[in-house]
Amino acid sequence: MRTLLVFVSLGIVFGSHTVTGALSFRGHGFQETEDWAYVNVRQDAYMFWWLYQAQKNPQSAPVVIWLQGGPGGSSTGFGNFMEIGPQDVNLKPRNATWVETANVLFIDNPVGTGYSYTTSPNAFATNNTQIGKDLVTLMISFYKRHPELKENRLYIFCESYGGKMTAGFAQALLQAIKAGEISCNFQGVALGDSWISPVDSVNSWGPYLYSISLLDNKGLKAVNTAAKAVEDAFNQGKYAEATDKWSSCEDVVENQTDGVNFYNILTNYGESLYERLDSQPHLTPLEKLYRRHVKPLQQGDLNALMNGPIKKKLGIPNNVTWGGQADEVFSHLRVDFMKPVYDVVDSLLDSNLSVVVYSGQLDLIVDTVGTEVWVQKLKWSGLPSYNNSSWKSILVYSQKRAAFVKSYQNFAFYWIMKAGHMVPADAPGTAYKMMQMVTKLV
């Protein structure tokens, strides 16, 4: 049984809902140190972060920020207890935790996600630029609290819509560093199954599913027609309509494939957290999107954990519900959903920041095929040389081939085998080794 030695220092001011804390505990041969706090990033907008100190060499270990997708998915919840944190949802030690060798910072972003919250409907973020600014504001506060980490290498890892947010965050952080607003050792980003170019992803669904025998000719035509409607709405500047048509396209995919799971094509909906919605016409397109892409990240045992023992441990105010504003987070970004950010990725490459893309082999929603398309749209000068280079195998688990990587200068692409959209959950050992390679730990 795990032995807890708790040293808690909480400062809770319920007027402004300020919560800070620190906790240390020992067990299973190692010691972990945690810290957490709210940051008032804007008027009526409060963002929550939770730091785990590395179990090995924390003084020199990199700082790894983890941003969840959705938007509205919680890093402190799903990313922490379902993917890379030191414990799983049953509070059992995780074998392949990133906390072993990295100082991991989970951020509930955008405001309203997870334990983050707003006190006004006008405080929700509506675009990627605002999200980036809020995250920079949080990091300024974070480094004031933890100046000892300013020299540690900083990387941002992410998943799904978190990749789009990471691109904007990284760009804003570079600008803040240049302006002298923040001092940190920012080294790179790792964009996991990321919603960087939504139209390219949607257009790839039909050909990808057809190539692996999950669509016939009739189904391929139906999916391609639905995808074309998404692209047409986007090209006409009807961004909210493009988001709705994206939802309708997902209905067509589910219908034509008899319910393929967007998050792992080898997993049936009945075997996963995700719900098939093509036969529920009473739901609006936005409601379907929320139930497909956010709600599964905050239900069942995880919801009970985060709104029970963890909420109590962290001293979260009683009137803040973990995940309680996620639907509003999602809906306020409806117009921004389908807008691409590969031009921002280009700017990151031009800044000489390390840019990594990683993709799960079995993911549909942001499949590797669509990701390859937007990568080829980059104007980065190194792209021709990257294209002419060869990939190499990555071996894990007794030297078994688990991934491939191709790189040139400051850009790298990782193809993760036997993994869907949630790479660290499906292939924990491979994801952990990739993190160590990206952060130069191996």
C-alpha positions in Angstrom: 0.0 0.0 0.0 1.2 3.5 -0.8 2.4 5.5 2.2 1.6 9.2 2.1 3.6 11.8 3.9 1.7 15.0 3.2 3.0 18.5 3.8 0.3 20.8 2.5 0.4 24.6 2.3 -2.9 25.9 0.9 -3.9 29.5 0.4 -7.6 29.7 -0.5 -9.3 33.1 -0.9 -12.9 32.3 -2.0 -13.6 35.9 -3.1 -11.1 35.5 -6.0 -11.0 31.7 -5.8 -7.3 31.7 -5.4 -6.0 28.2 -4.6 -2.3 27.3 -4.2 -0.8 24.2 -2.7 2.2 21.9 -2.4 2.3 18.3 -1.5 5.0 15.7 -1.2 4.7 12.0 -0.7 6.8 8.9 -0.8 6.0 5.4 -2.1 7.3 2.6 -4.3 10.9 3.7 -3.9 10.6 7.3 -5.1 9.5 10.7 -3.9 7.2 13.0 -5.9 6.6 16.7 -5.3 3.6 18.5 -6.6 2.4 22.1 -6.8 -0.7 23.7 -8.1 -2.4 27.1 -8.4 -5.0 29.3 -10.1 -3.9 32.2 -12.3 -6.3 35.1 -13.0 -5.3 35.4 -16.7 -8.0 37.9 -17.6 -11.0 39.6 -15.9 -13.4 36.8 -14.9 -11.1 34.1 -16.2 -9.2 31.7 -13.9 -6.8 29.0 -15.2 -5.6 26.1 -13.2 -2.2 24.3 -13.4 -0.7 21.3 -11.7 3.0 20.5 -11.6 4.7 17.2 -10.9 8.4 17.3 -10.1 10.5 14.7 -12.0 11.3 11.6 -9.9 14.8 11.6 -11.3 17.1 14.7 -11.4 14.4 17.3 -11.2 16.9 20.1 -11.1 18.1 19.4 -14.6 15.0 17.6 -16.0 13.1 19.3 -18.8 9.8 21.0 -18.1 7.1 19.3 -20.2 3.8 21.1 -20.6 0.8 18.9 -21.6 -2.2 20.4 -23.3 -5.3 18.3 -23.9 -7.7 18.6 -26.8 -11.4 19.0 -27.2 -11.3 22.0 -26.8 -12.6 21.5 -23.3 -10.7 18.3 -22.4 -8.8 18.5 -19.1 -5.1 18.0 -18.9 -5.1 17.7 -15.1 -7.7 14.9 -15.5 -7.5 13.0 -18.7 -3.9 13.7 -19.6 -2.8 13.1 -16.1 -4.8 10.0 -14.9 -5.5 8.4 -18.3 -2.2 9.0 -20.2 1.1 10.2 -18.7 0.8 11.1 -15.0 2.3 9.1 -12.1 -1.0 7.4 -11.3 -3.9 5.9 -13.2 -7.6 6.6 -12.6 -7.6 4.0 -9.8 -4.7 5.8 -8.2 -2.3 2.9 -9.0 1.3 3.7 -10.1 1.6 4.0 -13.9 4.5 2.0 -15.4 5.3 4.5 -18.2 4.8 7.8 -16.5 6.5 10.9 -18.0 7.1 12.2 -14.5 9.9 9.7 -14.1 12.3 11.9 -16.1 10.4 15.2 -16.7 8.9 17.9 -14.7 5.4 17.7 -16.1 3.0 20.7 -16.0 -0.7 20.0 -16.7 -2.7 23.1 -17.6 -6.5 23.1 -17.8 -6.9 25.2 -20.9 -8.8 27.2 -22.3 -10.4 28.9 -19.4 -13.5 26.9 -18.4 -11.8 23.5 -18.9 -11.3 21.1 -16.1 -10.8 23.0 -12.9 -10.3 26.3 -14.8 -13.4 28.5 -14.8 -14.9 31.8 -15.7 -17.3 34.0 -13.7 -18.8 35.6 -16.8 -20.0 34.2 -20.2 -18.0 36.9 -21.9 -14.7 35.5 -20.5 -14.5 32.3 -22.6 -11.9 32.3 -25.3 -13.2 32.5 -28.8 -10.0 32.2 -30.9 -6.5 30.7 -30.8 -4.9 34.1 -30.4 -6.7 34.7 -27.1 -5.8 31.1 -25.9 -2.2 31.8 -26.6 -2.2 35.1 -24.7 -3.9 33.4 -21.7 -1.3 30.7 -21.6 1.6 33.1 -21.7 0.0 35.0 -18.8 -0.2 31.8 -16.9 3.5 31.0 -17.6 4.6 34.4 -16.4 2.9 33.6 -13.1 4.2 30.1 -13.1 7.9 31.1 -13.4 7.5 33.8 -10.7 6.5 31.0 -8.4 9.1 28.5 -9.8 12.1 30.6 -10.8 14.3 27.6 -10.3 12.9 26.1 -13.4 13.6 29.0 -15.8 16.8 27.5 -17.1 15.4 24.0 -17.5 14.6 23.1 -21.1 10.9 23.8 -21.9 8.8 21.7 -24.3 5.1 21.8 -25.1 3.5 18.4 -25.8 -0.2 18.1 -26.8 -2.9 16.1 -28.3 -5.7 16.7 -30.8 -7.1 20.3 -30.6 -4.4 20.9 -28.1 -2.0 20.9 -31.1 -3.8 23.9 -32.6 -3.7 25.7 -29.3 0.0 24.7 -28.8 0.9 26.4 -32.2 -0.7 29.7 -31.0 0.8 29.3 -27.5 4.3 28.7 -28.9 4.1 31.7 -31.2 2.9 34.0 -28.4 5.5 32.6 -26.0 8.3 33.4 -28.5 7.0 36.9 -28.9 6.8 37.4 -25.1 10.4 36.1 -24.7 11.6 38.5 -27.4 9.8 41.4 -25.8 11.4 40.6 -22.4 8.1 39.8 -20.8 9.2 36.3 -19.8 12.4 34.5 -19.4 12.6 30.7 -20.0 14.5 28.1 -22.0 11.9 27.3 -24.6 13.1 24.5 -26.9 10.3 23.0 -28.8 6.8 21.7 -29.4 5.5 18.2 -30.1 2.1 18.2 -32.0 0.3 14.9 -31.4 -2.5 13.9 -33.7 -3.1 17.6 -33.9 -6.0 19.5 -35.5 -3.6 21.7 -37.5 -5.5 21.7 -40.8 -9.0 20.5 -40.3 -10.1 20.5 -43.9 -7.1 18.4 -44.9 -8.0 15.9 -42.2 -11.7 15.7 -43.2 -10.8 15.3 -46.9 -8.6 12.3 -46.1 -11.2 10.3 -44.3 -12.8 8.7 -47.3 -9.6 7.7 -49.1 -8.1 6.4 -45.9 -11.1 4.3 -44.9 -11.4 3.0 -48.4 -7.8 2.0 -48.5 -8.2 -0.2 -45.4 -11.5 -1.8 -46.6 -13.8 0.1 -44.2 -15.6 1.7 -47.1 -16.9 0.4 -50.4 -17.2 2.5 -53.6 -20.7 3.8 -52.5 -19.5 4.7 -49.1 -16.4 6.4 -50.4 -18.6 8.6 -52.6 -20.9 9.5 -49.7 -18.0 10.4 -47.4 -16.2 12.4 -50.1 -19.4 14.3 -50.8 -19.9 15.2 -47.2 -16.2 16.3 -46.9 -16.6 18.5 -49.9 -19.5 20.3 -48.2 -17.2 21.0 -45.3 -14.5 22.4 -47.6 -17.0 24.5 -49.6 -18.4 26.1 -46.5 -14.9 26.9 -45.2 -13.8 28.4 -48.6 -16.9 30.6 -48.5 -15.8 31.9 -45.1 -18.8 30.3 -43.4 -16.7 28.9 -40.5 -19.5 28.1 -38.1 -21.3 26.3 -40.9 -18.2 24.4 -41.8 -18.0 23.2 -38.2 -21.6 22.0 -38.4 -21.0 20.2 -41.7 -17.9 18.6 -40.1 -20.3 17.1 -37.6 -22.6 15.9 -40.4 -19.6 14.4 -42.2 -18.9 12.4 -39.1 -22.5 11.1 -39.1 -21.9 9.9 -42.7 -18.7 8.2 -41.8 -20.3 6.4 -38.9 -23.3 5.3 -41.0 -21.2 4.1 -44.0 -18.7 2.2 -41.9 -21.3 0.8 -39.4 -19.7 2.8 -36.6 -16.0 3.0 -37.0 -14.4 4.6 -33.9 -12.7 7.9 -34.9 -10.2 7.5 -32.1 -9.0 4.0 -33.0 -10.3 2.3 -36.1 -9.8 -1.2 -34.6 -11.9 -0.4 -31.5 -15.7 -0.6 -31.6 -17.7 2.1 -29.8 -19.1 -0.4 -27.4 -15.5 -1.2 -26.3 -14.5 2.4 -25.7 -15.5 5.7 -24.0 -16.9 7.0 -27.3 -20.5 7.1 -28.5 -21.9 6.5 -31.9 -24.3 9.4 -32.7 -25.3 9.1 -36.4 -28.7 7.7 -35.5 -29.6 10.6 -33.1 -31.1 13.3 -35.3 -32.6 15.2 -32.3 -29.1 16.4 -31.4 -27.7 19.5 -33.0 -24.4 19.3 -34.9 -22.6 21.1 -32.1 -24.2 18.9 -29.5 -22.9 15.8 -31.4 -19.4 17.3 -31.6 -19.3 17.9 -27.9 -20.5 14.4 -27.1 -18.0 12.9 -29.5 -15.0 14.9 -28.7 -15.2 16.3 -25.1 -17.8 14.5 -23.0 -15.9 11.1 -23.2 -12.9 12.8 -21.7 -14.7 13.6 -18.4 -17.1 10.8 -17.4 -17.3 7.7 -15.4 -14.5 6.9 -12.9 -12.5 9.9 -14.0 -15.3 12.3 -13.3 -15.9 10.7 -9.8 -12.2 11.0 -9.1 -11.7 14.6 -10.1 -14.9 15.8 -8.5 -14.3 13.8 -5.3 -10.9 12.9 -3.8 -8.7 15.0 -6.1 -10.9 18.1 -5.8 -10.6 17.8 -2.0 -6.9 17.2 -2.1 -6.3 20.3 -4.2 -8.6 22.5 -2.2 -10.7 23.4 -5.2 -13.6 25.7 -4.2 -16.9 23.9 -3.7 -18.7 25.9 -6.4 -16.2 24.9 -9.1 -17.1 21.6 -10.8 -14.3 19.8 -12.7 -15.5 19.9 -16.4 -18.6 21.9 -15.5 -18.0 24.5 -18.2 -16.6 22.3 -20.9 -19.6 22.6 -23.2 -19.3 26.4 -23.1 -15.6 26.2 -23.9 -16.4 24.1 -26.9 -19.3 26.2 -28.2 -17.4 29.5 -27.9 -14.7 28.2 -30.3 -17.2 27.0 -32.9 -16.2 29.7 -35.4 -12.5 29.0 -34.9 -12.7 25.2 -35.1 -12.0 24.7 -38.8 -9.4 27.4 -39.3 -5.9 25.9 -40.0 -2.7 27.0 -38.3 0.0 25.4 -40.5 1.2 28.9 -41.3 1.9 29.3 -37.6 3.8 26.0 -37.6 5.9 27.5 -40.5 6.7 30.5 -38.3 7.8 28.2 -35.5 10.2 26.3 -37.9 11.6 29.6 -39.1 12.3 30.6 -35.5 14.6 27.5 -35.2 12.3 26.0 -32.6 12.2 22.3 -32.5 9.0 21.2 -34.2 7.8 17.6 -33.8 4.7 16.0 -35.3 3.6 12.6 -34.1 0.7 10.5 -35.4 -1.0 7.3 -34.2 -1.3 4.7 -36.9 -4.9 3.8 -36.0 -6.3 7.3 -35.6 -9.0 8.5 -38.0 -10.0 11.9 -36.8 -6.5 13.3 -37.5 -5.2 10.5 -39.6 -1.6 10.3 -40.8 -2.7 10.7 -44.4 -4.3 14.1 -43.7 -1.3 15.2 -41.5 1.1 14.4 -44.4 -1.0 16.7 -46.7 -0.6 19.8 -44.5 3.1 19.0 -43.8 3.6 19.3 -47.5 2.0 22.7 -47.5 4.8 24.1 -45.3 6.9 26.8 -46.9 9.8 25.9 -44.6 13.1 25.9 -46.6 14.1 22.5 -45.3 11.1 20.6 -46.6 12.7 19.3 -49.8 15.6 17.9 -47.9 13.3 16.4 -45.3 11.3 14.7 -48.1 14.4 13.2 -49.5 15.6 11.8 -46.2 14.7 8.3 -44.9 12.9 7.2 -41.8 14.4 5.0 -39.2 12.9 2.5 -36.8 12.3 3.1 -33.0 12.6 0.0 -30.9 11.0 -0.5 -27.5 10.0 -3.4 -25.4 12.9 -5.9 -26.0 13.9 -4.3 -29.2 10.5 -4.5 -31.0 9.9 -2.0 -33.8 7.2 0.4 -32.4 7.5 3.5 -34.4 9.4 5.3 -37.2 10.9 8.8 -37.3 12.1 11.0 -40.1 13.8 14.3 -39.3 15.8 17.1 -40.9 17.3 20.1 -39.0 14.6 21.3 -36.5 11.7 19.2 -37.9 10.8 15.6 -37.1 7.8 13.3 -37.8 7.0 10.3 -35.7 4.7 7.5 -36.9 3.5 5.6 -33.8 2.5 2.0 -34.5 -0.6 0.3 -32.9 -1.8 3.6 -31.5 -4.9 5.7 -32.2 -5.7 9.3 -31.4 -4.6 9.0 -27.7 -1.1 7.9 -28.4 0.2 7.7 -24.7 -2.9 5.7 -23.7 -2.6 3.2 -26.6 1.2 2.9 -26.8 2.6 4.1 -23.4 6.1 2.8 -23.7 6.5 4.1 -27.2 5.1 7.5 -26.3 7.4 7.7 -23.3 10.5 6.9 -25.4 9.4 9.5 -28.0 9.2 12.1 -25.3 12.7 11.3 -24.1 14.0 11.5 -27.6 12.3 14.8 -28.3 13.6 16.3 -25.0 17.1 14.9 -25.5 16.9 12.6 -22.5 18.1 9.7 -24.7 
